[in-house]
Amino acid sequence: MEAEVQPEPGVPETVIVSDMHLADAEPVAKGRPYWRAYKQARFFIDDDFARLLAHADAEAEGPIELILNGDIFDFDSITRLPEHFEGPASWIVRLRGLPSEEWMSLFKIDLIIEEHPVWFEAMRGFIEKGHRAVFVIGNHDAELHWPSVQERLRDALHDDGDEHRVTFATAFYISGGDTYVSHGHLYDPLCSEKSPIDPLILVHGRPRIRLPFGDMAMRYMLNGMGYFNPHATANYVMSARDYARFFFRFMARTQPFLIWTWFWSALTTLILSLRDFWQPEMRDPMLVEEKTESVARRSNTTAAVVRRVMALTVPSACTDPVQVARVLWLDRGLFFLGILYLAWQVLLTVNFVWPISPWWGFLFLLLLFPPFLLYSFRVSPPDTEDTLLTEQRALMLHNITGTKNVVFGHTHGPLVRTVGPMTYVNGGFWSPAFKEPSCETRLGTQTFVRLRPRPGGRRPELLEWPPGGEAPRPYPAPVTTPASELATTT
């Protein structure tokens, strides 16, 4: 009976994939085999993605709309530097990689293209067969905002410049008039962009892309703590007890000064994040409407819809520096330093009245330590429940865009829900996530979303492409949660 079902005319078949995090390959570090091991070439997902495209092409009854829904590329995790640097390299650049100036972004996309020939060859063949590709910009590939980087990708995909074949959507895309597709980071305060339409700021007199706080933490902190896998939140957002266990198991011998690395990296992240956040965006008042119209055209909608959707973006966490410090654990660090200072002052005071050995300072520190432990151990990993689409936000998106489906990525948690008037699907992720630095236990699976034209409208399907597989299969046990049980805060 399935063969007798006729698709609706003019509505595309759509495949949506997100969170591949393609970057350069990490060489095996001498003496530290587990250092950023998740980035090693043996874990590239390129072959599986090529098989997915070949399977989709073979089954399609017409042109396919492939939506690459954010974080396809991971500019943040690239720390390699060019042989010939344009100008002096600062100490933080040498340690943590290039910022987001235009020539730096071009250098990084060239690395990605060079090290992922299978992925790009599969994409070229897919596009040459008449299919389309839409890149929706996420937070880890925010450097796609540079037009020159987009052109470099079009060249790599052998696109002739016709935006009907390769398109770059600034923040979201309306597919088939029924589905709102966005990476989802605009609804996460840790990763929300301040001005997606005007992403450029001036730093030291040179334009660069303003990066969200979460990406600054990835660049300046996690890149220097290579045993933590950024693709698995549970691998680096832990309680104090879990951090201690993790340290003694994996890092005590190869990164014994982790606490110092964390402290100065976190402090650097805090300073640079706040500095960039409060920089005014570079905006030409004569081009405001033209830019909005261009964003609307690439997003397959109108300028009025773009302005309304942008109004739903949540404020960045950088509006609350105290919250940022807590996320970075700097509050615990400063609390500990305060205890050290207080213990030293107690020692000096007692010694003034009654001369004692400096070793008594350890006793005073021990007496003051319980409050620190109580505060630290009360901190537990955050709830992993996906609340990007609240009931209120779903209703607003439905009224603004007229769509009935919402597809996000970003959280790396595949799911299907009914939220208010919308069917919400999170497409999951493809990037290699592992439970431990040795990369023995893989977390999650490779999932994607498919929408096929059917009488009565398209319904999103959440599917899995098993690693090494030849065909997709339904993702097991989709979750349906009543809207009344979801958080409604924005």
C-alpha positions in Angstrom: 0.0 0.0 0.0 2.9 2.4 0.7 3.8 2.5 -3.0 0.3 3.9 -3.8 0.7 6.9 -1.6 1.3 10.0 -3.7 3.5 12.9 -2.4 2.1 16.4 -2.2 3.3 18.4 -5.2 6.0 21.0 -4.5 6.8 19.8 -1.0 10.4 18.4 -0.8 11.7 15.3 0.9 13.9 16.5 3.6 16.8 14.9 5.6 18.1 16.8 8.6 21.4 16.0 10.2 23.2 18.0 13.0 26.2 18.0 15.3 28.9 16.2 13.3 31.7 18.4 14.7 34.1 17.9 11.9 37.5 19.2 12.7 41.2 18.4 12.1 42.5 15.0 13.2 44.4 14.9 16.5 47.7 13.1 16.4 48.4 10.5 19.1 50.3 12.4 21.8 53.6 10.8 23.0 53.2 9.7 26.6 49.5 10.8 26.6 47.7 8.4 24.3 44.2 9.4 25.6 44.8 13.2 25.1 41.9 14.4 22.9 41.6 10.8 21.6 38.0 11.4 20.5 39.4 13.6 17.7 41.6 11.0 16.2 41.0 10.1 12.6 39.9 6.5 13.5 36.7 8.0 14.9 35.7 10.1 11.8 32.1 9.5 10.8 32.7 10.3 7.2 32.1 6.8 5.8 28.8 6.4 7.6 27.6 9.8 6.3 28.6 8.9 2.8 26.5 5.7 3.0 23.5 7.7 4.4 23.6 10.1 1.4 23.9 7.2 -1.0 21.0 5.4 0.6 18.8 8.6 0.6 19.6 9.2 -3.1 18.7 5.7 -4.0 15.3 5.8 -2.3 14.3 9.3 -3.2 11.5 9.9 -5.7 12.8 13.4 -6.5 15.3 16.0 -5.3 16.2 15.9 -1.6 16.6 18.9 0.6 19.5 18.1 2.9 19.6 20.4 6.0 22.9 20.4 7.9 21.5 21.8 11.1 24.4 23.4 12.9 27.7 22.3 14.4 28.6 20.4 11.3 32.0 21.9 11.6 33.8 22.5 14.9 36.0 25.6 14.5 36.4 25.8 18.3 38.3 22.5 18.8 41.0 23.4 16.2 44.3 24.4 17.9 46.7 23.9 15.0 48.5 27.1 13.9 49.6 28.0 10.3 53.3 27.8 9.4 53.3 31.5 8.4 51.4 33.5 10.9 50.1 36.9 9.9 51.5 39.1 12.7 52.8 38.1 16.2 50.9 35.2 17.9 49.9 36.0 21.5 50.5 33.5 24.2 46.9 32.5 24.4 46.8 31.9 20.6 49.8 29.6 20.8 48.3 27.6 23.7 44.6 27.5 22.6 44.4 28.1 18.9 43.3 30.9 16.6 40.4 33.3 17.3 37.7 34.1 14.7 39.2 36.7 12.3 38.4 36.1 8.7 41.8 34.7 7.6 41.9 32.5 10.6 38.4 31.0 9.8 39.6 30.4 6.2 42.7 28.6 7.6 40.5 26.3 9.7 37.9 25.5 7.1 40.8 24.6 4.7 42.1 22.2 7.4 38.6 20.6 7.7 38.3 20.2 3.9 41.7 18.7 3.6 41.2 16.1 6.4 37.7 15.0 5.4 38.0 14.0 1.7 35.4 11.2 2.1 32.8 13.6 3.5 33.3 16.3 0.9 33.4 13.8 -2.0 30.0 12.3 -0.8 28.6 15.8 -0.6 29.8 16.8 -4.1 28.3 13.7 -5.6 25.0 14.3 -3.8 24.7 17.9 -5.0 25.7 17.0 -8.6 22.8 14.6 -8.7 20.4 17.6 -8.3 19.9 17.6 -4.6 20.2 20.7 -2.4 22.1 21.4 0.8 21.2 24.0 3.4 23.7 24.8 6.1 22.0 26.3 9.2 24.7 28.0 11.3 25.2 26.7 14.9 27.4 27.9 17.7 30.5 25.7 17.1 30.5 26.7 13.4 29.6 30.4 13.9 32.6 31.2 11.7 30.5 30.2 8.8 29.1 33.7 9.1 32.0 34.9 7.0 30.9 35.1 3.3 34.4 34.1 2.3 34.2 30.9 4.3 30.9 30.1 2.7 32.4 30.6 -0.8 35.3 28.3 0.2 32.8 25.6 1.0 30.9 26.2 -2.2 34.2 25.8 -4.1 34.9 22.5 -2.2 31.4 21.2 -3.1 31.8 22.2 -6.7 28.8 24.5 -6.4 28.3 27.0 -9.2 27.1 29.7 -6.8 23.4 29.1 -7.3 21.9 29.4 -3.8 19.2 26.9 -4.8 21.9 24.2 -4.5 24.0 25.3 -1.5 22.5 27.8 1.0 23.7 29.2 4.3 20.9 30.1 6.7 21.9 32.5 9.4 19.9 31.2 12.4 16.9 29.1 11.1 15.3 27.7 8.0 11.6 27.1 7.1 11.3 23.7 5.3 8.3 23.0 3.1 6.2 25.6 4.9 5.6 23.2 7.8 8.9 22.7 9.7 11.0 25.2 11.6 14.6 24.0 11.6 17.2 25.7 13.9 20.3 24.4 15.7 18.7 25.4 19.0 21.6 27.2 20.6 19.7 30.5 20.4 17.5 29.2 23.2 20.4 28.1 25.4 21.8 31.1 27.5 25.2 29.5 27.6 25.5 29.4 23.8 23.1 32.1 22.6 24.5 34.6 20.1 23.9 38.2 21.0 23.4 39.4 17.4 23.1 36.6 14.8 22.3 39.0 12.0 25.3 41.3 12.9 27.9 38.9 14.3 31.0 41.0 13.8 32.8 43.0 16.5 36.1 44.8 16.6 38.9 43.4 18.8 42.2 45.2 18.8 41.0 47.1 15.7 40.3 43.9 13.6 36.9 42.4 12.8 36.1 39.0 14.2 33.0 36.8 14.8 31.6 37.3 18.3 31.5 33.8 19.9 29.0 32.7 22.5 30.2 32.0 26.1 30.0 28.2 25.7 32.3 28.3 22.7 34.8 30.5 24.5 34.9 28.0 27.3 35.5 25.2 24.8 38.4 27.2 23.2 40.2 28.6 26.2 39.5 25.9 28.8 38.5 22.5 27.4 41.1 22.7 24.7 43.7 22.7 27.4 42.0 19.8 29.4 42.2 17.2 26.7 40.9 14.3 28.8 37.4 15.8 28.9 35.3 15.0 25.8 33.2 18.1 24.9 30.8 15.9 22.9 29.6 14.2 26.1 28.4 16.6 28.7 28.6 14.0 31.5 32.3 13.7 30.7 33.1 17.2 31.9 30.1 18.5 33.9 30.5 16.6 37.1 30.3 16.9 40.9 33.5 17.6 42.9 33.6 13.9 44.0 33.4 12.7 40.4 36.1 15.2 39.3 38.4 13.9 42.0 37.9 10.3 40.9 38.4 11.2 37.2 41.7 13.1 38.1 43.3 10.3 40.0 42.3 7.7 37.4 43.4 9.5 34.2 45.3 12.7 34.9 47.4 12.4 38.1 50.6 11.4 36.2 50.2 13.1 32.8 48.5 16.4 33.9 49.2 16.8 37.6 48.7 20.6 37.6 45.2 20.3 36.3 43.8 22.6 39.0 46.2 25.4 37.9 45.4 24.8 34.2 41.7 25.0 35.0 42.0 28.1 37.2 43.8 30.3 34.7 41.9 28.9 31.8 38.6 29.6 33.5 39.7 33.1 34.5 40.8 33.8 30.9 37.5 32.5 29.6 35.5 34.8 31.9 37.5 37.9 31.0 37.5 37.3 27.2 33.8 36.3 27.2 32.7 39.4 29.0 35.0 41.6 26.9 33.7 40.3 23.6 30.0 40.3 24.8 30.1 44.0 25.6 31.7 45.0 22.4 29.2 46.8 20.1 28.4 44.9 16.9 29.7 46.3 13.6 26.5 47.5 11.9 26.0 49.7 8.8 22.7 51.6 9.3 22.3 51.9 5.6 22.2 48.1 5.2 20.0 47.0 8.0 17.0 46.2 5.9 19.0 44.7 3.1 20.7 42.3 5.6 17.4 41.3 7.1 16.0 40.7 3.6 19.0 38.5 2.7 18.7 36.5 5.9 15.0 36.0 5.2 15.6 34.9 1.6 18.2 32.3 2.8 15.8 31.2 5.6 12.9 30.6 3.1 10.7 33.2 4.8 10.0 36.9 5.1 11.8 39.8 6.8 8.9 40.2 9.3 9.2 36.6 10.4 13.0 37.0 10.8 12.6 40.0 13.1 9.9 38.2 15.2 11.9 35.0 15.5 15.0 36.9 16.5 13.0 38.5 19.3 12.6 35.0 20.9 16.4 34.6 21.3 17.2 34.2 25.0 19.8 36.5 26.6 23.3 35.3 26.9 24.6 34.1 30.3 27.2 36.9 29.9 24.5 39.3 31.1 25.1 37.8 34.5 28.8 37.5 35.2 28.2 35.8 38.6 26.3 33.0 36.7 29.2 32.7 34.3 31.7 32.4 37.2 29.6 29.6 38.7 29.5 27.7 35.5 33.3 27.9 35.2 33.6 26.8 38.9 35.4 30.0 39.7 33.1 30.5 42.7 34.5 27.3 44.2 38.1 28.4 43.3 37.7 31.8 44.9 36.0 30.2 47.9 39.0 27.9 48.4 41.4 30.8 48.0 39.4 32.7 50.6 39.7 29.8 53.1 43.5 29.7 52.5 43.7 33.4 53.2 41.6 33.1 56.3 43.6 30.2 57.6 46.8 32.2 57.1 45.3 35.2 59.0 44.3 33.0 61.9 47.8 31.6 62.0 49.3 35.1 62.1 47.0 36.2 64.8 47.7 33.3 67.1 51.4 33.5 66.4 51.3 37.2 67.5 50.0 36.2 70.9 51.6 32.8 71.3 54.5 31.9 68.9 53.7 28.6 67.1 55.0 26.6 64.2 53.8 27.4 60.6 52.6 23.8 60.4 49.7 24.8 62.6 48.3 26.5 59.5 47.3 23.1 58.1 45.1 22.5 61.2 43.4 25.8 60.8 42.8 25.0 57.1 41.4 21.6 58.0 39.0 23.3 60.5 37.8 25.7 57.8 37.6 23.1 55.0 34.1 21.5 55.9 32.1 24.6 54.6 34.0 24.4 51.3 33.3 20.7 51.0 29.6 21.2 51.9 29.3 23.9 49.2 31.1 22.0 46.5 29.5 18.6 47.0 26.0 20.2 46.8 26.8 21.0 43.2 25.6 18.1 41.0 25.6 17.7 37.2 22.8 19.8 35.6 19.6 18.2 34.6 20.0 16.9 31.0 16.3 17.3 30.2 15.9 19.2 26.9 14.0 22.4 27.6 15.1 24.3 24.4 11.5 24.3 23.3 9.1 25.3 26.0 5.4 25.4 25.6 5.3 29.2 25.5 8.1 29.2 22.8 6.4 26.5 20.8 3.2 28.5 20.7 5.0 31.7 19.6 7.0 29.9 16.9 3.7 28.3 15.6 2.0 31.7 15.5 5.0 33.5 13.9 6.0 30.9 11.3 2.8 29.0 10.7 4.8 25.7 11.1 3.7 22.6 12.9 7.1 20.8 13.3 10.2 22.0 15.1 13.6 20.3 14.6 16.6 21.3 16.8 20.0 19.8 17.5 22.6 21.2 20.0 21.8 19.1 23.1 23.0 15.8 21.5 19.9 14.2 22.9 17.6 12.6 20.2 13.9 12.8 21.1 10.3 13.2 19.9 7.8 15.2 21.8 4.5 17.1 21.5 5.0 20.6 22.9 1.9 22.7 22.7 0.8 22.8 19.0 4.1 21.6 17.7 5.8 18.2 17.1 9.3 18.7 18.5 12.1 16.5 17.3 15.7 16.8 18.4 17.9 15.2 15.7 20.6 14.1 18.0 24.2 14.0 17.0 27.0 12.2 15.0 30.1 13.4 16.7 32.1 10.7 18.6 31.2 10.7 22.3 32.7 8.3 24.8 32.3 7.5 28.4 36.0 7.6 29.2 39.1 9.2 27.7 40.3 5.9 26.4 37.3 5.9 24.0 36.1 2.4 24.8 32.4 2.9 25.5 30.6 5.0 22.9 27.7 7.1 24.1 24.6 7.6 22.0 24.2 6.8 18.3 24.0 8.5 14.9 20.5 9.9 14.4 18.8 12.1 11.9 15.4 13.3 10.9 13.5 12.6 7.7 10.3 14.3 6.4 8.5 12.8 3.4 5.6 14.4 1.5 2.4 12.5 2.3 -1.3 13.3 2.0 -2.2 15.2 5.1 1.2 16.7 5.5 4.7 15.7 6.5 5.5 14.0 9.8 9.0 14.0 11.1 10.6 10.6 11.6 13.6 10.1 13.9 15.9 7.5 12.5 19.2 5.9 13.4 22.1 5.2 11.2 24.1 2.5 13.0 27.9 2.9 12.9 29.1 0.8 10.0 25.5 0.2 8.9 24.0 0.1 5.4 20.5 1.3 6.1 18.7 3.4 8.6 16.3 2.0 11.2 13.7 3.8 13.5 15.2 5.3 16.6 13.9 3.1 19.5 11.3 4.2 22.0 10.4 7.8 21.0 9.3 9.7 24.0 6.0 11.5 24.1 5.7 14.0 27.0 2.6 16.0 27.7 3.2 19.7 27.3 2.0 20.3 30.8 5.0 18.5 32.2 7.5 20.7 30.4 9.2 23.8 31.8 7.6 27.0 30.6 10.3 29.5 31.5 12.1 31.4 28.7 
